[in-house]
Amino acid sequence: MKAPTHLAIALSAALGVAACGAAAQDAPAPTPAAEAGAPFTVNGEQLALPIPKFWKLAWMEGAADADYVAEYIPEDEDINSWRGGYLQISRAAYPPADVLARLAEARVNISDMALAQHISTAARHCGGRHEAMRTQALTYNGIRLALGGGFCDQYGPAAPFGEGAYIAFVEGKDYMFRLHYGWRPRTPAERASYLPWRLAPAADAYFQDALKAATLCGGKDQPPCA
């Protein structure tokens, strides 16, 4: 499995706090899934968006009532060597109230800060040239999010012709969410196409439409998740 960058860790790094989640010290430890990678039912607030047709849930990690990561890829591919596309949905509790208060006092938005940290980390870990997208603050269906991404032209053996991604940090009522929509050119010719992001227009349009359709569900005063 390609090791995911956990949203809680990303938020901690971005905010300079030891742990994310107001209940990090007081609440009992959540019960993890019985088997690493196996699907499990999630409780509470979730971010729902269309999953590409003929894709599968390839990996889940975390806990049903706390932070978790879910990874989707085309059904005929492997999580360690995918080429046709990748979608990760992560959930993490917000930082403690005092941290949020300091951010508000400084007029710093948490999703903007988390996105900036994520892009900076991606650039540092790129083995070649990293091109970053322009970041945007957007609102769809009443949900505030920060959108960015980029392309790394040398990402290692798993992606010899580079890897690109859209990254969105989404502000829920109870949790923060991160969407990671990735793609990998299969050949040198694909890496030289659709510059600068190497993403075909149809795939780009699909992600943009899926993002616009994203909704929150499962939490208090929210519709049930399908």
C-alpha positions, 0 to 999 in steps of 0.5 A: 500500500502507498502510505497515506499522509494522515490529515490529522498529522498534516493539520498538526504540522500546519498549525504547530500543535502536538495533536489535532482534535479537541478531545485528543487528551480526554476522550478514550482511544477510538477502536481501529478497524479489525484488519488493516485496509479492510472497509468499515462503516463510518459514523458521524459527519462524512464528506460525500461526493461521486466516486468514478464509475468502475472504481473500487474502495481499495483501502481504509484505515483509521476508526469508525468514529474518529479520523480515517482514510479511504482510498479509491482506484480503478477496479482493475488496478492495485493500490501500490501501482495504480495508473488510471487515477486515485482518490483519497478522502481523509477525515480528522477532528479539528484542533483544540478550541484555543488553537482555533481561537488564535487562528481566528484572532490572527485572521488565518483560515485553517483550510488555507493554512493546511493547504499551503503546508501540504503543497510546501511538503509535496514540493520538498518531497518531489525528486524533480521539478514541482509545479504548484497550481494557483490556490483558491478559496471556494464555496459549494453547497454551503461548504467552504474549501481550499483548493490547490495541487500541482505536478511532480515530474519525478516521483519515484519508482511507483510513478516513473513519469511523474504524478499530479494531484488536486488537493482540497481541504474541506471545512465540515461542521464537526471535522476537517476533510481532505480530498486528494485526486491523483493521476500518473502519466503512463508513458513519456508521451503522456508526461509531455501532454496536457501541460503543465498538469498532464491531466486530460480535459475530461478527467479534469472536468470530472473532478471539478464536477465532483467537487461541486457536487460534494455534500456533508452528511451523517452529522447533527442536522445533516441528511443521512449518508447514502 
